[in-house]
Amino acid sequence: TTTVQMISSILRAKGKKVLLIDLDSQGNLSMFNGCFDQDSSQVTELLNKKPFKVVNDVVSANYNLAALEIKNPIASDQLKNCIACIDTLYKNYDYIIIDTSPSLGTLTVNGLLASDYVVIPTQADGGAFEGAKQTLSLINSFNNKLEKKIKVAGILLTCFNPRVVLYQRYLELYNNLAKEHGTKVFENYIPKGVSIQEAQALKEDLLKYGSGTKPVKAYKKFVDELLKEIEE
């Protein structure tokens, strides 16, 4: 969620129109953007093919989204089909960025199948590595069946310290994993820092609040690297 928020903030600072779709039932992205509504999940309306609202350039989510997978099973490509039917989303925005939960449930699958490019933010630890591995395997299984392939733009290491020997070991593991799946680890990693979390808690502008900090500078370099990857 932090990475989605930072990418969108940096793109907007570059003059781009960005729509965010919150596919995480925790609704943190919606909270950070001042559009969380405990009584209404606009992404649920979108998935159910009902009229929905875009507030602060976000299709918001709340806790009720979690019930959607249980009460009203949805097709794995439902979000993709819903977005494709709404021409105004493509006309009004330069980029649509989807935030998913770390789990690989139906909602996350919807997010993957609706995407042209996927960024996998991760950390240098065993659980995160297994999660990235499973995500790449899942995308690979989709691509074996899809005419239009999902492109993994790369793996982004966050809270990363290159001076720690264990982190260097994980960097090697991630590079091997990326090579195995035909993608890469982004050259720009995000170091650990508290400025972004502070800005989110205080609902301050992420770029202004932490403008001189290492994490914000790193995210700016990462976004430039990402844009080169997807605009080639």
Disulfide bonds with the S-S distance in Angstrom:
none
